[in-house]
Amino acid sequence: MIDNGLEDTKKLFIPRKQSKGGWNAAIFIIFVEVVERFTFCGLASNLIVYLTDELHEPTSIAAKNVNTWIGVSCVFPIVGAFIADSYLGRFSTILVA
C-alpha cells in the first residue's frame, strides 16, 4: 500500500520451510567417506598380493608400485582441484572426468 507517496515496508512474517541437510546429510557424507577409506585400504593391501602372485613381481617391486599408486592417488585430487579452479571450472571438470 502506498500512503502519502511512501511504500509500506512492513511485510508479514512468513516462516521458511526447514531446509534440507543437517545431520542427515552429514551422516551420509561420513558414511561414504568411511566406505571409501575401507575400499582404498583393502585395494592397496590386495594389490600387493595380486602383483606378487598373479604377475610374479618381486615383493620389493610390488611394494614400490603400490606406494607409487598410493602417492599418485593422494596427489591427483590436488592437481585436479588446481586445474578445475584455474582453467576449466566446476562443471567442465565433472564433464571431462
N, C-alpha and C positions, 0 to 999 in steps of 0.2 A: 504494500500500500504506500501511496505517496501522499504525504501530508505537508503542505507548505513547501513543496519542492525537495523534500528530503525523503530518502528511502527508508523504509522500516528495516532496520538491521537485525531486529530480534527474530530469530528463527526458532521453530520448535525443535526441541532436542529429540533426535531420532537415534535410538541405541543401535550400535553396529552389531552385526552378526558376529559370533565368535569366529575368529579366523582359524584356518587350518594350520596344522603344525603343532608346536608344543612338544610335549613328551612323546606323543605317538610317533611323530616324525623322528625325534631324537633316538628313540629305541630302535626304530627301523634302520637308521644310519649306523648306529653302534653294532647292531646285529650283522649288517652287511660287511662292515669293516672287520669284525671278528672272523666271519666266514672267509673273507678274502685272505686274512693272515694265515688261517689254518691251511688253506689251499696252497698258498705260496710256500710255506714251510714244508708241507707234505710233498709238493712237487720238487722242491730243492733236494730233499732227502732221498726221494725215489729216483731222481735224475742221476745221482752218483752210482746207484745200483744198476740202472739201465746202461750207463756208459761203460761200466766195468764188465758187466755180464753179457749184454747183448752186442755191444760194439767192440768189446775186447780191448778197451783202452787201459793203459796202466792207471793205477789209483792216483798217482800224482798228476797226470794229465787230466783225468776226470775231475779231480778236485779243482784244478786250475780253471777248467771250462765252467764248472758250476759257480765258482767265485766270480768269474767274468760275467756270467749270466746274471747273477745277483747284483753285481755292480751296475751293469747296464740297465737292469730293471729299476734300480733306485735313482739313476741319473736322468734317464729319459723323460720322466714326468717334469723335471725342472726345465729341461731343454724344450719340451713341448709347450710348457707354460710360457716360456720366453717368446717362442715363435708365435704362439697364439695371441699373446698380448701385444707384441710389437708389430707383427706383419699381417696375420690372417684374420684375426677376430674370432669370437667365440663360435659362431655358427659355421663359419667356413672350416674351422679346425675340426669340429664334430663331423661335418660332412666328409672331409678328407680322411679322417681316421676311420 
